[in-house]
Amino acid sequence: MIQILSRSKLEGQTMSLDVTLLKTMPIEVFKANITHNLCKMAEAAGIYKHLWRPDEIGITKAGELISHLEDGLEYLENNPDYCKTFNPKNGWGTYEGLVKFVKEYLAACKANPDAEIEISR
């Protein structure tokens, strides 16, 4: 895109031309990591696909995750004893870690609903 910022005129004559080239670049607005060991817990809360595989369910924008993450977080918080049964035996990942991850991801989605989701598995 070329944008003309300003032109000075003297008696109808153009004195100068300023040109700027603009390019929209992606800006990272949120980044987080969570262990795959918590997949079963996320599945129990109904948010496995939303967290790990949003592309497979047609979700591409952060705003499309909000209601799902809210529901999943509510489930996690209302069923801690059951969800903790999915804590990995090897100690890599915890109920508390997943709750924290979902809360932070949800807050980022609310703050940036038009952000594109990029997942690396």
N, C-alpha and C positions, 0 to 999 in steps of 0.2 A: 504494500500500500504506500502510495506517495501522498504526503500531506504538505500543502503550502501553508507555512506558518504566518508569514507576513510579507507585504510588498510596500515599499515606500514609493511615493509618486511626487514628482516635481513637474508642475505645469503639464500634467497629463502623460508624462513619460515615466516608465517604470525605472526606478533607481536600483533596485536589487531584488533578488529572489532567494528565499531561504527554503531549502528542501530537506525533509527528514524522511528516512525510510523506517517504518515501524513494522515489527514482527511480534505477534503474540507468542509468548513462550510459556510452556506449562510451569507452574509454580507449585511445589510440594507444600500442601497445607496440613498434612497429617501423615505420620508414619509410625507403625507399631509392629510388634512381632509377638506371636504366641505359639507355643509348642503344639505340634500335631497330636500330642498325647491327650489333649483335651477335646478331641473330636467327638467322642462318645458323650461327654457331658453337654457339649453344644447341641448334639443331636437330640438328647433328652429334653433340652430347653427349646427345641424347634428352630434353632438358628444355625445349624451346621452349614447348610447350603448358602445361607446369607453371608456367613463369615468366610468360608473357605472356597465356595464355588458360585458366587453371585452371577457370573457369566452364564452358567448352565440354567439359571432360572430367569434370564432376561433382565437382570438388574445391572445397570451401567452407571447410574448417578447416585451419589451419596444420599440424596433426599429420598430415594426409593427404598432405602434401608431403614429409615427412621422408625416407622411403625413396627417393623419386624424386630428390630433391636430392642425397642421398648417392651414388646411382649416377651421376648426372650429374657431380658433383664428382670422383668417382673416375675417370671417363672423361677429363675435362678434364686432371686431374693426370697420368694415365698416357699421354696422347697430346698433349703440348704442341706438338710440331713440326707435327703434322697440324692441330691446332686453330688454331695461329697462321696457317695459310694462309687463315683466314677473317677475319683482322684487316682492318678496313675500310681501303680505300686512301686515304680522305679523312682518316684519322687520328683520327676520332671513335669511340673505343672500342678496347679492346685485350683480348687474351687474359687478361693479368694483371688487368684490371679486372673481367672476367666471373668469374674465379676468386674474387676478393675479394668480389664481390657475392653469389655463391652461398654462400660460407662464412658470410658475415654473415647472410644470409637463413635458412640452415639452422640456425645457432645460435639465431636468434630463434624459429624454428618449434619447436625443441626446448624452449626456455624457455617458450613460450606455445602449446602444442599445441591448446588450445581456442579460440584467437583466430580470428575470422572474417577471411577474406581479402577485401581490397578492392583492385581493380585499376583504374587509370586509364590508358587507352592513348591 
